[in-house]
Amino acid sequence: MGKTHALSGALAWLGAVPLLSQERLIGDFAVSLSAEQVAAGAVVCAGAAILPDIDHHNGRIANTFGPITHGMCKWIGKLSGGHRQATHSILFAVAIGWAMDALATHYVYAWWACLFMIVGLGLRGVGLDFEGKEPQSALADCALAGIAVWLMHNLDMSFVGFAVTLGCLAHVAGDCLTPRGCPVLWPLPWRLDIPVIPVTDGKVERWVVAPVLSVGIAILAVRSVLGDVTTQWLTRG
């Protein structure tokens, strides 16, 4: 479900952050991130971890910003072949990450529009949203996402391609743990399924997966903070 996907995205990002600065691993693509960028990346990656469900007419994305996202998801679902088809693949994850990186680098206003949606999904996914009667709840979600984007607008977003791709891959990996699986090599029809989680939104997801992800996020977040503090103390002089 949406919350579990968002948590998995945030966890994947915090776990990957130390690797993103390693030039020996990723060469010229390596980036050094500030604490603000790490936090922004966690929100972006959490939102991107819900993004593959853009093919679901009644999923968390469809219900985030009212009729706008509902109509968008309905049409994308038709174009992609239905739920858990094209958008639940490695190709989609890489393509959407590349597209968001290109927008952030060359078309900043278009990027801010996309960031608004991704951040809105991330905040709603982790529970920072306003449930209730439409359109009031949708407008409140929009306002919260707008504030978050405004806080991020001066950040160097060179990391965004990593965050979006990683979030989408986290989503695909999570869905592969359910019986239906995902066509990870789309357009090939073969589906990968390792049914560790017998049913979505069931007891295993609610009482095992979600708490484990939450604890993991807390541990990695503390590690990131302590890592920065320790580095500053050692290099102070």
Solvent accessible surface area in square Angstrom, and as a share of the most:
residue,aa,sasa,rsa
1,M,105,0.47
2,G,10,0.09
3,K,102,0.43
4,T,20,0.11
5,H,15,0.07
6,A,0,0.00
7,L,16,0.08
8,S,22,0.14
9,G,0,0.00
10,A,10,0.07
11,L,44,0.22
12,A,30,0.23
13,W,0,0.00
14,L,11,0.05
15,G,34,0.33
16,A,19,0.15
17,V,23,0.13
18,P,55,0.34
19,L,100,0.50
20,L,14,0.07
21,S,53,0.34
22,Q,61,0.27
23,E,130,0.58
24,R,198,0.72
25,L,94,0.47
26,I,54,0.27
27,G,33,0.32
28,D,151,0.78
29,F,151,0.63
30,A,25,0.19
31,V,27,0.16
32,S,101,0.65
33,L,35,0.17
34,S,50,0.32
35,A,60,0.47
36,E,107,0.48
37,Q,16,0.07
38,V,19,0.11
39,A,61,0.47
40,A,4,0.03
41,G,0,0.00
42,A,18,0.14
43,V,39,0.22
44,V,0,0.00
45,C,0,0.00
46,A,2,0.02
47,G,0,0.00
48,A,0,0.00
49,A,0,0.00
50,I,1,0.00
51,L,11,0.06
52,P,0,0.00
53,D,21,0.11
54,I,20,0.10
55,D,6,0.03
56,H,54,0.24
57,H,107,0.48
58,N,90,0.46
59,G,15,0.15
60,R,71,0.26
61,I,0,0.00
62,A,1,0.01
63,N,59,0.30
64,T,0,0.00
65,F,13,0.06
66,G,11,0.10
67,P,117,0.73
68,I,132,0.67
69,T,0,0.00
70,H,75,0.33
71,G,27,0.26
72,M,56,0.25
73,C,0,0.00
74,K,93,0.40
75,W,154,0.54
76,I,48,0.24
77,G,8,0.08
78,K,123,0.52
79,L,151,0.75
80,S,17,0.11
81,G,58,0.56
82,G,26,0.25
83,H,49,0.22
84,R,16,0.06
85,Q,50,0.22
86,A,14,0.11
87,T,6,0.03
88,H,0,0.00
89,S,0,0.00
90,I,79,0.40
91,L,95,0.47
92,F,40,0.17
93,A,0,0.00
94,V,80,0.46
95,A,50,0.39
96,I,36,0.18
97,G,2,0.02
98,W,184,0.65
99,A,30,0.23
100,M,16,0.07
101,D,50,0.26
102,A,25,0.19
103,L,40,0.20
104,A,23,0.18
105,T,90,0.52
106,H,130,0.58
107,Y,136,0.52
108,V,64,0.37
109,Y,165,0.63
110,A,45,0.35
111,W,3,0.01
112,W,80,0.28
113,A,65,0.51
114,C,39,0.23
115,L,1,0.01
116,F,61,0.25
117,M,38,0.17
118,I,5,0.02
119,V,0,0.00
120,G,4,0.04
121,L,0,0.00
122,G,1,0.01
123,L,20,0.10
124,R,25,0.09
125,G,1,0.01
126,V,52,0.30
127,G,46,0.44
128,L,106,0.53
129,D,30,0.16
130,F,100,0.41
131,E,123,0.55
132,G,55,0.53
133,K,159,0.67
134,E,86,0.39
135,P,83,0.52
136,Q,107,0.48
137,S,11,0.07
138,A,8,0.06
139,L,116,0.58
140,A,29,0.23
141,D,10,0.05
142,C,38,0.23
143,A,59,0.45
144,L,53,0.26
145,A,0,0.00
146,G,29,0.28
147,I,104,0.53
148,A,16,0.13
149,V,16,0.09
150,W,166,0.58
151,L,122,0.61
152,M,15,0.07
153,H,63,0.28
154,N,130,0.67
155,L,45,0.23
156,D,91,0.47
157,M,22,0.10
158,S,55,0.35
159,F,0,0.00
160,V,0,0.00
161,G,13,0.13
162,F,61,0.25
163,A,0,0.00
164,V,0,0.00
165,T,26,0.15
166,L,49,0.24
167,G,0,0.00
168,C,0,0.00
169,L,62,0.31
170,A,16,0.12
171,H,0,0.00
172,V,6,0.04
173,A,58,0.45
174,G,24,0.23
175,D,7,0.04
176,C,6,0.04
177,L,63,0.31
178,T,8,0.05
179,P,74,0.47
180,R,121,0.44
181,G,0,0.00
182,C,0,0.00
183,P,3,0.02
184,V,14,0.08
185,L,86,0.43
186,W,92,0.32
187,P,97,0.61
188,L,106,0.53
189,P,120,0.75
190,W,138,0.48
191,R,65,0.24
192,L,60,0.30
193,D,67,0.35
194,I,91,0.46
195,P,79,0.50
196,V,98,0.56
197,I,14,0.07
198,P,81,0.51
199,V,88,0.50
200,T,55,0.32
201,D,56,0.29
202,G,14,0.13
203,K,166,0.70
204,V,52,0.30
205,E,9,0.04
206,R,138,0.50
207,W,186,0.65
208,V,83,0.47
209,V,34,0.19
210,A,18,0.14
211,P,55,0.34
212,V,96,0.55
213,L,22,0.11
214,S,52,0.33
215,V,88,0.51
216,G,18,0.17
217,I,34,0.17
218,A,56,0.43
219,I,108,0.55
220,L,34,0.17
221,A,37,0.29
222,V,85,0.49
223,R,97,0.35
224,S,23,0.15
225,V,90,0.52
226,L,104,0.52
227,G,35,0.34
228,D,62,0.32
229,V,84,0.48
230,T,68,0.39
231,T,79,0.46
232,Q,121,0.54
233,W,157,0.55
234,L,121,0.60
235,T,104,0.61
236,R,178,0.65
237,G,121,1.17
